[in-house]
Amino acid sequence: VPVKPDLVKVRKVMNTLRRRFGEEDYFHICLALASYDEEKAQAVYRTIVWGLSRDCGQGHLFDNLADEDVNRAFKLSRNASRECHHLTGFLRFQELENGILYGKIGPKNNILTFLMPHFADRLPIENFMVYDAVRNFFAIHPAGKQWYLMDGTQLDVPLQLHFSEQEQEYQALFLHFCRSITIKERENWELQRNMLPLRFREYMIEF
């Protein structure tokens, strides 16, 4: 059922959750709602109802993992958090002709807004964007300014990507480096898949 959000009510609910459960549990609630699981809303709603009815206090919303809904919401949050953590290391930026750094991801969970603060903190003076190819959303960071989201459907023309000459040279060097340090006799594909799942490699330059 499509529901038009009321920003005033949204802020009231956000403030209530922060006040009753604390910033950490509020953050975990948001991560759970970013999950790709279709039953996330029900699990999170029942978890919140459980916490409010028992006045569990700050930092204790997810203590009762014996409860099916609390347990599910906790697992959804953990799954989204892990994927976000992986992408802080697996995301690859590429320099376009205009000097903008461009990164492309295809996450299962809707974690773009959780990923951006990490890179905005580390690249504050860079113009960069991260594109979620699954949801067609861009997170855009102008140098020295606050980052923001843009729906890809709002683009007047299709995005044309042209990498700078230096970028293409470095990509070739990076590929050569990755291949040259490989020791064929010590290849372990199972361990590689555990450390770097296949679904991330589509967006990584070295693969």
Contacts in CASP RR format, 6 or more apart in sequence:
PFRMAT RR
TARGET T0000
AUTHOR 0000-0000-0000
METHOD contacts of the structure
MODEL  1
VPVKPDLVKVRKVMNTLRRRFGEEDYFHICLALASYDEEKAQAVYRTIVW
GLSRDCGQGHLFDNLADEDVNRAFKLSRNASRECHHLTGFLRFQELENGI
LYGKIGPKNNILTFLMPHFADRLPIENFMVYDAVRNFFAIHPAGKQWYLM
DGTQLDVPLQLHFSEQEQEYQALFLHFCRSITIKERENWELQRNMLPLRF
REYMIEF
14 26 0 8 1.000
17 25 0 8 1.000
17 26 0 8 1.000
17 29 0 8 1.000
17 48 0 8 1.000
18 26 0 8 1.000
20 51 0 8 1.000
20 52 0 8 1.000
20 55 0 8 1.000
20 57 0 8 1.000
20 58 0 8 1.000
21 29 0 8 1.000
21 51 0 8 1.000
21 56 0 8 1.000
21 57 0 8 1.000
21 58 0 8 1.000
21 59 0 8 1.000
21 60 0 8 1.000
21 61 0 8 1.000
22 57 0 8 1.000
22 58 0 8 1.000
22 59 0 8 1.000
24 59 0 8 1.000
25 58 0 8 1.000
25 59 0 8 1.000
25 60 0 8 1.000
25 61 0 8 1.000
25 62 0 8 1.000
28 61 0 8 1.000
28 62 0 8 1.000
28 73 0 8 1.000
28 74 0 8 1.000
28 77 0 8 1.000
28 81 0 8 1.000
29 44 0 8 1.000
29 47 0 8 1.000
29 48 0 8 1.000
29 61 0 8 1.000
29 73 0 8 1.000
29 77 0 8 1.000
30 114 0 8 1.000
31 76 0 8 1.000
31 77 0 8 1.000
31 80 0 8 1.000
31 81 0 8 1.000
31 84 0 8 1.000
31 111 0 8 1.000
31 114 0 8 1.000
32 40 0 8 1.000
32 43 0 8 1.000
32 44 0 8 1.000
32 47 0 8 1.000
32 73 0 8 1.000
32 74 0 8 1.000
32 76 0 8 1.000
32 77 0 8 1.000
32 80 0 8 1.000
33 40 0 8 1.000
33 41 0 8 1.000
33 44 0 8 1.000
34 80 0 8 1.000
34 109 0 8 1.000
34 110 0 8 1.000
34 111 0 8 1.000
34 113 0 8 1.000
34 114 0 8 1.000
35 76 0 8 1.000
35 77 0 8 1.000
35 79 0 8 1.000
35 80 0 8 1.000
35 109 0 8 1.000
35 110 0 8 1.000
36 108 0 8 1.000
36 109 0 8 1.000
36 110 0 8 1.000
37 43 0 8 1.000
37 76 0 8 1.000
39 72 0 8 1.000
40 73 0 8 1.000
40 76 0 8 1.000
42 69 0 8 1.000
43 69 0 8 1.000
43 72 0 8 1.000
43 73 0 8 1.000
43 76 0 8 1.000
44 73 0 8 1.000
44 76 0 8 1.000
46 69 0 8 1.000
46 70 0 8 1.000
47 61 0 8 1.000
47 62 0 8 1.000
47 67 0 8 1.000
47 69 0 8 1.000
47 70 0 8 1.000
47 73 0 8 1.000
48 61 0 8 1.000
50 56 0 8 1.000
50 64 0 8 1.000
50 67 0 8 1.000
50 69 0 8 1.000
50 70 0 8 1.000
51 57 0 8 1.000
51 61 0 8 1.000
56 63 0 8 1.000
56 64 0 8 1.000
61 70 0 8 1.000
62 70 0 8 1.000
62 73 0 8 1.000
62 74 0 8 1.000
62 77 0 8 1.000
64 70 0 8 1.000
65 71 0 8 1.000
65 74 0 8 1.000
79 109 0 8 1.000
80 109 0 8 1.000
80 111 0 8 1.000
80 114 0 8 1.000
81 114 0 8 1.000
83 107 0 8 1.000
83 108 0 8 1.000
83 109 0 8 1.000
83 111 0 8 1.000
84 107 0 8 1.000
84 109 0 8 1.000
84 111 0 8 1.000
84 114 0 8 1.000
84 115 0 8 1.000
86 197 0 8 1.000
86 200 0 8 1.000
87 105 0 8 1.000
87 107 0 8 1.000
87 111 0 8 1.000
87 115 0 8 1.000
87 200 0 8 1.000
88 115 0 8 1.000
88 118 0 8 1.000
88 119 0 8 1.000
90 196 0 8 1.000
90 200 0 8 1.000
90 203 0 8 1.000
90 204 0 8 1.000
91 103 0 8 1.000
91 105 0 8 1.000
91 115 0 8 1.000
91 119 0 8 1.000
91 130 0 8 1.000
91 203 0 8 1.000
92 103 0 8 1.000
92 203 0 8 1.000
92 204 0 8 1.000
92 205 0 8 1.000
92 206 0 8 1.000
93 101 0 8 1.000
93 102 0 8 1.000
93 103 0 8 1.000
93 128 0 8 1.000
94 101 0 8 1.000
94 102 0 8 1.000
94 103 0 8 1.000
94 163 0 8 1.000
94 167 0 8 1.000
94 171 0 8 1.000
94 205 0 8 1.000
95 101 0 8 1.000
95 102 0 8 1.000
95 163 0 8 1.000
95 164 0 8 1.000
95 166 0 8 1.000
95 167 0 8 1.000
96 102 0 8 1.000
96 161 0 8 1.000
96 162 0 8 1.000
96 163 0 8 1.000
96 164 0 8 1.000
96 167 0 8 1.000
97 162 0 8 1.000
97 163 0 8 1.000
97 164 0 8 1.000
99 127 0 8 1.000
99 164 0 8 1.000
100 127 0 8 1.000
100 128 0 8 1.000
100 129 0 8 1.000
101 123 0 8 1.000
101 126 0 8 1.000
101 127 0 8 1.000
101 128 0 8 1.000
101 129 0 8 1.000
102 128 0 8 1.000
102 129 0 8 1.000
102 131 0 8 1.000
102 161 0 8 1.000
103 128 0 8 1.000
103 129 0 8 1.000
103 130 0 8 1.000
103 131 0 8 1.000
103 203 0 8 1.000
104 130 0 8 1.000
104 131 0 8 1.000
104 133 0 8 1.000
104 203 0 8 1.000
105 112 0 8 1.000
105 115 0 8 1.000
105 130 0 8 1.000
105 131 0 8 1.000
105 132 0 8 1.000
105 133 0 8 1.000
105 203 0 8 1.000
106 132 0 8 1.000
106 133 0 8 1.000
106 134 0 8 1.000
106 199 0 8 1.000
106 202 0 8 1.000
106 203 0 8 1.000
107 132 0 8 1.000
107 134 0 8 1.000
108 134 0 8 1.000
108 199 0 8 1.000
110 132 0 8 1.000
110 135 0 8 1.000
112 130 0 8 1.000
112 132 0 8 1.000
112 135 0 8 1.000
112 137 0 8 1.000
112 139 0 8 1.000
112 149 0 8 1.000
113 139 0 8 1.000
113 149 0 8 1.000
115 130 0 8 1.000
115 139 0 8 1.000
116 130 0 8 1.000
116 139 0 8 1.000
116 141 0 8 1.000
116 147 0 8 1.000
119 128 0 8 1.000
119 130 0 8 1.000
119 141 0 8 1.000
120 141 0 8 1.000
120 147 0 8 1.000
123 141 0 8 1.000
124 143 0 8 1.000
124 144 0 8 1.000
125 143 0 8 1.000
125 144 0 8 1.000
126 141 0 8 1.000
126 143 0 8 1.000
127 141 0 8 1.000
127 142 0 8 1.000
127 143 0 8 1.000
128 141 0 8 1.000
129 138 0 8 1.000
129 139 0 8 1.000
129 140 0 8 1.000
129 141 0 8 1.000
130 138 0 8 1.000
130 139 0 8 1.000
131 137 0 8 1.000
131 138 0 8 1.000
131 139 0 8 1.000
131 159 0 8 1.000
132 138 0 8 1.000
132 139 0 8 1.000
133 203 0 8 1.000
136 151 0 8 1.000
136 152 0 8 1.000
136 153 0 8 1.000
137 149 0 8 1.000
137 150 0 8 1.000
137 151 0 8 1.000
137 152 0 8 1.000
138 149 0 8 1.000
138 150 0 8 1.000
138 151 0 8 1.000
138 152 0 8 1.000
139 147 0 8 1.000
139 148 0 8 1.000
139 149 0 8 1.000
139 150 0 8 1.000
140 147 0 8 1.000
140 148 0 8 1.000
140 149 0 8 1.000
140 150 0 8 1.000
141 147 0 8 1.000
163 171 0 8 1.000
171 205 0 8 1.000
174 205 0 8 1.000
174 206 0 8 1.000
175 205 0 8 1.000
175 206 0 8 1.000
178 206 0 8 1.000
201 207 0 8 1.000
END
